[in-house]
C-alpha cells in the first residue's frame, strides 16, 4: 500500500465545524471539542493552611500578583471571618470580620472597589454542616452579581472554589489556576476575573 494511504483518522474524516468561541479555547485534534480554557498552568502548591482557618498560606500574595494589587489594605475579602485583613465581610457574628453582612447584599457603594477576594462555602450542605448557615448560602451567581456591582470598571476578583464559575455578562475571565496544599488534598480552582469597562449599564 502506498505510503500516502497511511493517514490518521483525524486526517481522513471530514473536519467538523467548530463552535465560535473566544481565543482562549483549545480543541482536541480528533474530536474537535474544546478541551481547556486559557494557557495550561501548573497547580500552585501553597503548602498548608493557617491555624484558625482562612486562605491557604501564600494565596493572598499569589492572587495579588495576578490582580496587580499595589496595596493589600484595599482588598475586600468576602466570606472571610477568619481572615486577618482590614476589609473583611462575613455573615456570622461570632467571627472577627470587620463587617457582619450578607455577602449577597453588601453595604458597599456601587463601583467603588478595585480588588475582591472570595472563599465561599462550597455547597449549602458545607455551609450548614460547618457554620449552620445553609439557608443563606451564597450561590456563585448571587456572589458574582454583587461582586460585579461593587467593582469599579477594570476591577478584579479572585474566587477560590472547587468549581470554575460561570461569569455574568460584563465580566471576563483572566485565568484559572489550580491550588493545592499538598498530597491527599483536593485541588481547588482560583479564578481571576475582571469587570469590563462597558458594564456600567447593568446596574
FENLIN-V557188 format. One record per residue. N is the residue number from 1. RES is the residue in one letter. OMEGA is omega in degrees with one decimal (999 if undefined). BURIAL is 1 if it has 9 or more other ideal C-beta (glycine too) atoms within 8 Angstrom, else 0. Layout:
N;RES;OMEGA;BURIAL
N;RES;OMEGA;BURIAL
This chain:
1;X;-179.4;0
2;X;-177.2;0
3;X;-177.9;0
4;X;-178.2;0
5;X;176.7;0
6;X;-178.8;0
7;X;179.6;0
8;X;177.7;0
9;X;-179.3;0
10;X;-178.0;0
11;X;-174.4;0
12;X;-179.6;0
13;X;179.3;0
14;X;-179.4;0
15;X;178.6;0
16;X;176.7;0
17;X;-177.2;0
18;X;175.4;0
19;X;179.7;0
20;X;-177.8;0
21;X;179.8;0
22;X;-173.0;0
23;X;-178.9;0
24;X;-177.1;0
25;X;171.1;1
26;X;-175.1;0
27;X;171.7;1
28;X;-172.5;0
29;X;-179.4;0
30;X;-174.8;0
31;X;-175.7;0
32;X;-178.9;0
33;X;173.7;0
34;X;-174.5;1
35;X;176.3;0
36;X;178.5;0
37;X;174.5;0
38;X;177.6;1
39;X;-179.9;0
40;X;-178.6;0
41;X;173.3;1
42;X;176.8;0
43;X;177.5;1
44;X;-179.0;1
45;X;-174.0;0
46;X;168.0;1
47;X;-174.3;0
48;X;176.0;0
49;X;176.8;0
50;X;175.3;0
51;X;179.2;0
52;X;177.3;0
53;X;-177.8;0
54;X;178.1;1
55;X;170.3;1
56;X;-177.3;1
57;X;-179.9;1
58;X;-175.9;1
59;X;-178.5;1
60;X;-179.7;1
61;X;179.4;0
62;X;179.0;1
63;X;179.8;1
64;X;178.1;1
65;X;-179.2;0
66;X;-178.7;1
67;X;-179.3;1
68;X;178.1;0
69;X;178.6;1
70;X;177.0;0
71;X;-175.9;0
72;X;176.3;0
73;X;-178.0;0
74;X;177.2;1
75;X;176.1;1
76;X;-179.2;1
77;X;-178.8;1
78;X;-176.0;1
79;X;-163.7;1
80;X;-177.1;1
81;X;-179.1;1
82;X;-178.3;0
83;X;178.0;1
84;X;-179.1;0
85;X;-176.8;1
86;X;-172.8;0
87;X;-178.5;1
88;X;-178.9;1
89;X;179.4;1
90;X;-179.2;1
91;X;-169.2;1
92;X;-177.9;1
93;X;-179.5;0
94;X;-179.5;0
95;X;177.3;1
96;X;179.0;0
97;X;-180.0;1
98;X;179.2;0
99;X;175.8;0
100;X;-175.0;1
101;X;172.4;1
102;X;-174.9;0
103;X;174.3;1
104;X;-178.1;1
105;X;-172.0;0
106;X;174.9;1
107;X;-177.8;0
108;X;-178.4;0
109;X;179.2;0
110;X;175.0;0
111;X;-174.1;1
112;X;-173.5;0
113;X;-179.9;1
114;X;-176.4;0
115;X;178.5;1
116;X;169.3;1
117;X;-176.2;1
118;X;173.7;1
119;X;-171.6;1
120;X;167.8;1
121;X;-172.9;1
122;X;176.4;0
123;X;174.9;0
124;X;179.4;1
125;X;176.8;0
126;X;180.0;1
127;X;-178.5;1
128;X;-176.4;1
129;X;-175.7;0
130;X;-171.0;0
131;X;178.3;0
132;X;-178.4;0
133;X;-177.9;1
134;X;-179.6;1
135;X;177.8;0
136;X;-178.8;0
137;X;178.8;1
138;X;177.6;1
139;X;178.1;0
140;X;-179.5;1
141;X;179.8;0
142;X;179.5;1
143;X;-175.9;1
144;X;173.8;1
145;X;-178.2;1
146;X;177.0;1
147;X;179.5;1
148;X;-179.7;1
149;X;-173.7;1
150;X;-179.5;1
151;X;170.4;1
152;X;176.0;1
153;X;-175.8;1
154;X;178.1;0
155;X;-172.5;1
156;X;177.4;1
157;X;172.2;1
158;X;-171.7;1
159;X;-178.1;1
160;X;-176.7;1
161;X;172.1;1
162;X;-178.7;0
163;X;170.1;0
164;X;-171.7;0
165;X;169.4;1
166;X;-173.1;0
167;X;176.6;0
168;X;174.7;1
169;X;-179.2;0
170;X;174.8;1
171;X;178.6;1
172;X;-178.9;0
173;X;176.4;1
174;X;-180.0;0
175;X;176.4;1
176;X;-174.0;1
177;X;173.7;1
178;X;179.5;1
179;X;178.4;1
180;X;173.2;1
181;X;171.9;1
182;X;-179.8;0
183;X;179.1;0
184;X;179.8;0
185;X;177.8;0
186;X;176.4;0
187;X;177.8;0
188;X;-178.4;1
189;X;172.2;1
190;X;-179.2;1
191;X;176.6;1
192;X;-178.7;1
193;X;-176.4;1
194;X;172.4;1
195;X;-177.7;1
196;X;-174.9;1
197;X;-178.5;0
198;X;-176.6;0
199;X;-174.6;1
200;X;-175.9;0
201;X;-177.6;0
202;X;-174.3;0
203;X;999;0
